[in-house]
């Protein structure tokens, strides 16, 4: 389920997670307070803990892509393809503040300024950003 906001952010956040329920909950609590209100997609890499149940119970605004087995880092690519935003940010669960850069850089690009990107989300044709 995608929740559309009137002034939706051009940046969507992809978080790949496996068996990190407590840390993921803490990161999502911070991400959901961002003023940009980005779309957030958690790609669950076949967790065996309570990750999916915790997401459904505590974070209904967050989209979940549940994978049948652990795809490792490739999970981020699946997430980038599934986002409904022009700029997917493949984020580390512990660096939510680094996500402000993609939105600012996209604004710079619209004004004709150049910027350095970290790559392209495989198969999406869109710029991908990684929080470091």
Protein Blocks (a to p, Z undefined) as FASTA:
>chain_A
ZZddfklcfbdcddddehilkmmmmmmmmmmmpmklpacddddehiablmlmmmmmmmmm
bccdddfbdekjmlmmmmmmmpccfbdcdddfklmmlmmmmmmmmmmmmnopacddfbdc
ehklpacdddZZ
